Amino acid sequence: MANKSLSIRIDSKMLHKLHVVADYEGRSANSQILILIRDCIEQYEAKHGEIKIARKSATPDE
């Protein structure tokens, strides 16, 4: 699976706090965000069932 980029808008206070948490966990901010996203998806799937991914991506850039 190819890695994709995602830009987000985040205020400086929240970004600073993210860096503090990531540093505490011994991770980069990017790695911390990926873990948060993974945990969010796992929680969603635990409640609603597995998210099925179509074989061919529905995103226009793939």
C-alpha atoms as a printed R data frame, in Angstrom:
   type eleno elety resid chain resno       x      y      z
1  ATOM     1    CA   MET     A     1   0.000  0.000  0.000
2  ATOM     2    CA   ALA     A     2   1.410  3.393 -0.984
3  ATOM     3    CA   ASN     A     3   1.720  6.121  1.604
4  ATOM     4    CA   LYS     A     4  -0.283  9.277  0.933
5  ATOM     5    CA   SER     A     5   0.126 12.803  2.222
6  ATOM     6    CA   LEU     A     6  -2.557 14.696  4.095
7  ATOM     7    CA   SER     A     7  -2.406 18.359  5.019
8  ATOM     8    CA   ILE     A     8  -4.330 19.602  8.034
9  ATOM     9    CA   ARG     A     9  -4.950 22.990  9.544
10 ATOM    10    CA   ILE     A    10  -4.148 23.091 13.234
11 ATOM    11    CA   ASP     A    11  -3.767 26.029 15.575
12 ATOM    12    CA   SER     A    12  -0.346 26.589 17.114
13 ATOM    13    CA   LYS     A    13  -1.463 25.793 20.678
14 ATOM    14    CA   MET     A    14  -2.854 22.405 19.689
15 ATOM    15    CA   LEU     A    15   0.220 21.649 17.558
16 ATOM    16    CA   HIS     A    16   2.511 22.461 20.470
17 ATOM    17    CA   LYS     A    17   0.497 20.170 22.752
18 ATOM    18    CA   LEU     A    18   0.661 17.404 20.134
19 ATOM    19    CA   HIS     A    19   4.454 17.720 20.073
20 ATOM    20    CA   VAL     A    20   4.581 17.500 23.888
21 ATOM    21    CA   VAL     A    21   2.502 14.301 23.874
22 ATOM    22    CA   ALA     A    22   4.512 12.810 21.004
23 ATOM    23    CA   ASP     A    23   7.813 13.631 22.720
24 ATOM    24    CA   TYR     A    24   6.561 12.066 25.951
25 ATOM    25    CA   GLU     A    25   5.651  8.896 24.032
26 ATOM    26    CA   GLY     A    26   9.006  8.911 22.206
27 ATOM    27    CA   ARG     A    27   7.405  9.459 18.814
28 ATOM    28    CA   SER     A    28   7.354 12.042 16.073
29 ATOM    29    CA   ALA     A    29   4.220 14.135 15.701
30 ATOM    30    CA   ASN     A    30   3.465 12.255 12.471
31 ATOM    31    CA   SER     A    31   3.710  8.873 14.202
32 ATOM    32    CA   GLN     A    32   1.539 10.117 17.049
33 ATOM    33    CA   ILE     A    33  -1.137 11.275 14.593
34 ATOM    34    CA   LEU     A    34  -1.073  7.903 12.818
35 ATOM    35    CA   ILE     A    35  -1.579  6.118 16.143
36 ATOM    36    CA   LEU     A    36  -4.491  8.403 17.018
37 ATOM    37    CA   ILE     A    37  -6.089  7.756 13.617
38 ATOM    38    CA   ARG     A    38  -5.565  3.997 13.955
39 ATOM    39    CA   ASP     A    39  -7.122  4.015 17.433
40 ATOM    40    CA   CYS     A    40 -10.090  6.025 16.165
41 ATOM    41    CA   ILE     A    41 -10.678  3.545 13.323
42 ATOM    42    CA   GLU     A    42 -10.385  0.576 15.689
43 ATOM    43    CA   GLN     A    43 -12.967  2.121 18.028
44 ATOM    44    CA   TYR     A    44 -15.324  2.831 15.124
45 ATOM    45    CA   GLU     A    45 -14.986 -0.704 13.790
46 ATOM    46    CA   ALA     A    46 -15.516 -2.215 17.243
47 ATOM    47    CA   LYS     A    47 -18.824 -0.377 17.449
48 ATOM    48    CA   HIS     A    48 -19.991 -0.518 13.818
49 ATOM    49    CA   GLY     A    49 -18.133 -3.450 12.259
50 ATOM    50    CA   GLU     A    50 -15.232 -3.610  9.869
51 ATOM    51    CA   ILE     A    51 -14.976 -0.865  7.272
52 ATOM    52    CA   LYS     A    52 -14.874 -2.615  3.912
53 ATOM    53    CA   ILE     A    53 -12.403 -1.187  1.418
54 ATOM    54    CA   ALA     A    54 -13.250 -1.688 -2.232
55 ATOM    55    CA   ARG     A    55 -10.528 -3.303 -4.279
56 ATOM    56    CA   LYS     A    56 -10.313 -0.238 -6.526
57 ATOM    57    CA   SER     A    57  -9.914  2.979 -4.548
58 ATOM    58    CA   ALA     A    58 -12.733  5.492 -4.646
59 ATOM    59    CA   THR     A    59 -10.310  8.413 -4.400
60 ATOM    60    CA   PRO     A    60  -9.691 10.273 -7.641
61 ATOM    61    CA   ASP     A    61  -5.903 10.464 -7.251
62 ATOM    62    CA   GLU     A    62  -5.305  6.705 -7.307
